[in-house]
Structures are given as structure tokens and as C-alpha cells.
Amino acid sequence: MGMNFRRSERADEWLRRLELFMDRYLLPFNAAWHASAARGEQPAFVADLRTLAREEGLWNLCLPALPADAAGTALSHLDYAPLAEAMGRLAWGPEIFNCNAPDSGNMDLLLRHASAAQARDWLAPLLAGDIRSAFAMSEPDVASSDPTNLQTEVRREGRDLVISGRKWFITGAAHPDCRLLIVVCRNADAADGDRHHAHSLVLVPANAPGLEIVRNIPIVQHQSLEGHCEIVLRQVRVPQENLLGGWGEGFALAQSRLGPGRVHHCMRTIGQCELALALACDRALERRAFGKPLAQQSNVQEWIADSRMEIDQARLLVLRTAWALDQPEPPADLREQIAAIKVVAARLQGRVLDRAIQIFGAMGLSPDTPLAWLWTWGRALRIMDGPDEVHLRTVARGELRRAGDQRGRWSDYFTTPEQLAAPPRIR
């Protein structure tokens, strides 16, 4: 299958408009946003900037398909990838364009699986930017890296669904506009041994009786405005019409949500790495140590070169996966590709940010630059959305499966005594 990573001219125009908008309207507010975030306050100007972005047509760019009456421009995953990279350079950038996680993944999930009533009640206001949402999956009491372990229970009781359990690190749940949680639940009547059909997804209003946000958990001592929350559901009751998809289809639906979301995460990560490298280069050019600029120190030059090469390598891998997601018949190894970019991007961010912090010295550890926050997010990505080890296992299993299918093909590359004693004749 041939691959063409070239973006459409239309996508290049959207990227130009996005970067111009960010330079004109977002960067002047960046210091004010960080000051508000440090106080734990939602900046008032974010709502105005979101309105302006929607008026400019820079809205819902992350979704390859949209309802006819929804604002936004449907871009392919490949066309959207560089826009996600540009947005990622600001911690709050994606939110302005209604392209932030977890809403982007939740909107995609609802687009493909919501009933007409669910789309009216939840998808439409999400696409309009009127509400925010969360995806409640991981739990503190089980190894959530294996989602078949999840124990938050849902049972059918008359015309209702009743949910009980505890979730944590639920991104977005603390946002004041969060109105919806998509909760991954284990079916009370699940059959033993059928681990992949034992869960369902339930749409739970954020104000449902029995739902409590226990705390907003800091990430390596960094507190997020939107929250990574611990949540308790005590006999939360919703109508059976709030079941998303079919009973027992939750595992498959949750997995389907992850592909595009990981491309978005990875491209935002690459944007953050580009920012870190640019800041590191500026610092190396302006500071002197031991009689010459840092930029002339051989170890600093090596760090900068390594970061440049690693960023470009990661970008190509992510673009290949974005292209594969766009194909009518995705390649057989798409699952492994998605797993690979998640590991590569998270590790990349750790390395690039570590080098940049080292070049900045003590300032790199302070809130005076975005480097400490970006490093924290990169470290968290190695656990969130599936730890590295799970994705590496996926990649290895695919590689070993293909090797098993071709066993013996490479035997002629070994040298045996028989081959040495009697080499073949050409004629």
C-alpha cells in the first residue's frame, strides 16, 4: 500500500489561519492565563477567545466528520495533525478551538455511537462548546492498565441503570462546565470468563445524585484547572436510555476511542517538544559559561542535535499513523502503529524537556518557563492512556506474530558447514 503524507492545500490554509490566530490573540494572553492557573482560577477571557475562534471558523477541527448542522471544518487525521502540533505549544491552546481532550475523544465516540436523543442532549452542546465532559475509566483499586479489571458496577433495575464504584485520574471532571461523564462500568450480570464483553459505557450527568468529586489530584505537584479527579459513584441512577452502544460493548467502544485520541495527544506532544527545543536554543545563544556561549559547548550542541533528530523521527511515525487512520481499509498493523506512537511521543517529551531544563538550569525548574509543566505532562503520558509496557507488548506481539507467519524464510542468512562445503553453482 503506497503512502502519501502530503497534506491538502486546504489543510495548509487552515494551519496558516490557526497559527496567525494564535500569534494575534492567544500569545498576548499566555502570561495572564498562567497567572490565573497558579491561583486556581479559570481565566474569564477564555470564553471570549473561544467565541472568537468559532466566529473565525477555527472550531471542531479535530473531527474528521461532523453533523450537517454543527459548526466546524471536517479535516482528515493527516490534515489535522500539524494543527494539533501548533495548538499543543500552549497548555490551553486546544481548548480555545474545542479540540481539547477528553472532549475531542468523547465527541468522536458520540458521533459514531450515540442515539438520536443522546446526540441531541450531549453531542450537540459539546460540538457547540456549551458544555465540557470527562471519560471515567481508570480506578484506584485495580490495575487499570488492563481495562478488563475495571470493577465499577452497573446493574439494570427496572427502567434504570444503577452505578456504584470509584474512579480516579478523571481528566476534565473539575472543569466548571463539565456536565457529562462517560463511565466505563462492569456489568453486574457479566458471564465469568467473557472479559471482553463484560463492560458497558453509561452517560452520567455530572450533577447526578450520588456522584461525588472527592478531590482534584495534582500531577507531580502540578494542579490542573480542569482536574484529574477522584470520583465516587454511590448508587447513581440514570435511565436505561443512557447506555451508550450495546450492553457489554463498552470494552470495544473504549478501544475505538483511543486511536484518533492518541494521534492528537502525540502531535500536541511534538508541538510541546518543538517549543522546548526553541526555548533551549534561545537560552544557549544568550548565556555564557566558562568563557563562551552555551551554544558553543559541545555537549549542548549534542543535546540540541539529538532533540532535533528525535522530534523529526517521531513526527514521521505519527503522520504515518494518522494517514493509516484515514484509509478506507486501514493496514493490518494499525493497532501496533497506534501503540508505538504513544510510547515514542511520551519518551520523546521526557528526553527533550530534560535537556531543555538542563540548559536553562534553575530557571527550568521554576514557573518562569513552561518547561517544568511540559516535563510533568510528558512523564504522566508514560502512564496515562495506557502505560508504556502495555503498548510495547502490543508492538512486540504484532512483530512476533508476523515473524511466526514467516518462520524459515530467513534460514539462508545463516552459514552452515554444509553450505561452506558445497556452495551452489551459478551455471
Secondary structure as UniProt FT lines:
FT   HELIX           9..21
FT   HELIX           22..26
FT   HELIX           27..29
FT   HELIX           30..38
FT   TURN            39..40
FT   HELIX           45..55
FT   TURN            56..57
FT   TURN            61..62
FT   TURN            68..69
FT   HELIX           77..87
FT   TURN            88..89
FT   TURN            91..92
FT   HELIX           93..96
FT   TURN            97..98
FT   TURN            101..102
FT   HELIX           103..113
FT   HELIX           116..118
FT   HELIX           119..123
FT   HELIX           124..128
FT   STRAND          132..136
FT   TURN            144..145
FT   HELIX           147..149
FT   STRAND          153..157
FT   TURN            158..159
FT   STRAND          160..171
FT   TURN            172..174
FT   TURN            176..177
FT   STRAND          178..187
FT   TURN            188..189
FT   TURN            192..193
FT   HELIX           195..197
FT   STRAND          199..205
FT   TURN            206..207
FT   TURN            209..210
FT   STRAND          211..216
FT   TURN            220..221
FT   STRAND          228..239
FT   HELIX           240..242
FT   STRAND          243..244
FT   TURN            247..248
FT   HELIX           250..286
FT   STRAND          288..289
FT   TURN            290..291
FT   STRAND          292..293
FT   HELIX           294..296
FT   HELIX           298..326
FT   TURN            332..333
FT   HELIX           334..360
FT   HELIX           362..365
FT   TURN            367..368
FT   HELIX           371..381
FT   TURN            382..385
FT   HELIX           388..405
FT   TURN            406..410
FT   HELIX           411..413
FT   HELIX           417..421
//
